[in-house]
Amino acid sequence: MNSDCLFCKIIDGKIPADIVHEDDQVLAFKDISPQAPFHSLIIPKIHINTINNLDTSHQTLLGHILLTAKKIAVDNGLSEPGYRLIMNCNEDGGQTVFHIHIHILGGRPLIGFG
């Protein structure tokens, strides 16, 4: 854990979040500034700054994150109409919190990025 990281503080329970899923590897919660009717983040419970810091030891965790995204989509009625997963890397890529995470957006048609 990184004591200065916003997401690590959420994992530790020091900052409240509207949790949609939790297990031993990940935590998922609603985004505080949603960009769609459904907008949640999935974060690993271990601190990894950016996608660039990943290595082969993280393969199982990354697979788990994607399967968790699928589960959250199914549980929230997003799988059939569709949803979007987004990961940003570093500032120019749009990353603002330096703890890897996946955005799940759905609940309306999402235009672009075809």
Beta strands, then each sheet from edge to edge (+ up, - down):
strand 1: 19-22
strand 2: 26-30
strand 3: 38-44
strand 4: 83-86
strand 5: 102-106
sheet 1: 1+ 2- 3+ 5- 4+
end
